[in-house]
Amino acid sequence: DYSVGGGSLTVGGPKASQNFVIVVNRLDALTVAGTLLTTDNRVQIIASTGACGVDSAASGVLDSPPGTATGIATSLTFSSVEINTIDTYKVCWKSGLVSSVFDYQVGEISVRGPQTGQAFDVILNAAASLLVLGSWQSSPIDSR
């Protein structure tokens, strides 16, 4: 038996099981880490109950979907992502060069912040305490 080296192979793409946290109703960015990433790569955000490669983008919750990435090689940033519903979503990936399907799950986005539609009544020139309900807050906000 003889052994001859034939070279090396580097497999590129995003790292698995990445977790992202963004604030509801605010433009934010997702930065995806990986190897041999290019600006042709794309991400898609789907419902947490969906499956990458099968389901389409989460409808009604993306005020601004991920656009073209900036960066190269080990991290790409998708800017101007805005989601209007507190929940957890899946982030799906495709290589813009070889695939037309977002078939690889990169990770999950947790969307956190105050619940919308809350109303507060306060008396002018009087001390007040407000309880702002939402997700991802460590304690109620006390505003005086």
C-alpha positions in Angstrom: 0.0 0.0 0.0 1.2 3.5 -0.9 -0.1 6.8 0.4 0.1 10.0 -1.7 -1.2 13.4 -0.6 -3.5 15.0 -3.1 -3.9 18.4 -1.6 -6.3 19.9 0.9 -10.0 20.7 0.9 -11.6 23.6 2.8 -15.3 23.6 3.2 -16.9 27.0 3.5 -20.1 28.2 4.9 -21.7 29.6 8.1 -21.1 28.1 11.5 -24.0 26.1 12.9 -26.2 26.9 15.9 -25.6 30.7 16.0 -28.0 32.7 18.2 -29.0 36.3 17.5 -31.0 38.8 19.6 -32.6 41.9 18.2 -35.0 44.4 19.5 -38.6 44.5 18.2 -39.5 47.3 15.8 -35.9 48.6 15.5 -33.5 48.4 12.6 -30.8 46.0 13.6 -28.1 43.8 12.0 -27.3 40.1 11.9 -23.6 39.2 11.8 -23.1 35.6 10.6 -19.8 33.9 11.4 -18.2 31.2 9.2 -15.5 30.3 6.7 -15.1 31.3 3.0 -18.2 33.6 3.2 -18.9 35.9 0.3 -21.3 38.8 -0.3 -23.3 36.5 -2.7 -24.5 34.5 0.4 -28.0 35.3 1.6 -30.1 34.6 4.7 -33.9 34.2 5.2 -35.9 34.5 8.4 -38.7 32.1 8.8 -41.1 31.1 11.6 -39.7 28.9 14.3 -42.2 26.2 13.3 -41.0 26.2 9.7 -38.3 24.2 8.0 -35.3 25.7 6.1 -35.5 24.8 2.4 -39.3 24.2 2.7 -40.9 27.3 4.1 -40.8 30.9 2.8 -39.9 34.0 4.7 -42.0 34.8 7.8 -44.8 36.9 6.4 -46.2 39.9 8.2 -43.4 40.2 10.7 -40.5 41.5 8.6 -40.6 45.2 8.2 -37.2 45.1 6.6 -35.8 41.8 5.4 -32.1 41.0 5.3 -30.4 42.6 2.2 -27.0 42.2 0.6 -24.3 41.3 3.1 -21.2 43.3 3.8 -17.9 41.7 4.8 -16.1 38.6 3.6 -14.3 35.5 4.6 -15.1 34.9 8.3 -18.2 37.1 9.0 -21.0 38.8 7.0 -23.3 41.5 8.3 -26.8 41.7 7.0 -28.0 45.2 8.0 -31.4 46.8 8.2 -33.3 43.8 9.6 -36.5 44.9 11.3 -39.0 42.5 12.8 -42.3 43.7 14.3 -43.4 40.7 16.4 -41.8 39.4 19.6 -41.0 35.7 19.0 -38.2 33.3 18.0 -37.4 32.7 14.4 -35.1 30.5 12.4 -32.3 31.9 10.2 -31.8 30.0 7.0 -28.8 30.3 4.6 -28.1 29.9 1.0 -24.9 30.3 -1.1 -25.9 32.7 -3.8 -23.4 31.1 -6.2 -24.7 27.5 -6.2 -28.1 27.3 -4.5 -31.6 28.8 -5.0 -33.0 27.3 -1.8 -32.4 28.5 1.8 -31.8 25.0 2.9 -29.3 25.3 5.8 -30.3 26.5 9.3 -27.7 28.8 10.6 -29.4 29.5 14.0 -32.2 31.4 15.6 -33.2 35.0 16.2 -34.8 35.9 19.5 -36.8 39.2 19.1 -37.2 40.9 22.4 -38.5 44.3 23.7 -41.6 46.0 25.1 -45.1 44.8 24.0 -46.7 47.3 21.7 -49.9 49.1 22.3 -49.4 49.7 26.0 -51.1 52.9 27.4 -50.1 54.8 30.5 -52.0 57.4 32.5 -50.0 59.7 34.7 -50.9 62.8 36.6 -49.0 66.0 35.7 -46.4 67.0 38.3 -46.9 63.9 40.4 -44.6 60.9 40.9 -45.5 57.9 38.8 -44.3 54.4 38.4 -44.8 52.6 35.1 -44.8 48.9 34.5 -43.7 48.3 30.9 -44.6 44.7 29.8 -42.4 42.8 27.4 -39.9 40.2 26.8 -36.1 40.3 27.6 -36.4 42.9 30.3 -34.6 42.1 33.5 -36.9 44.2 35.6 -39.9 46.6 35.2 -38.9 50.1 34.1 -39.4 52.7 36.8 -39.9 56.2 35.3 -40.4 59.2 37.5 
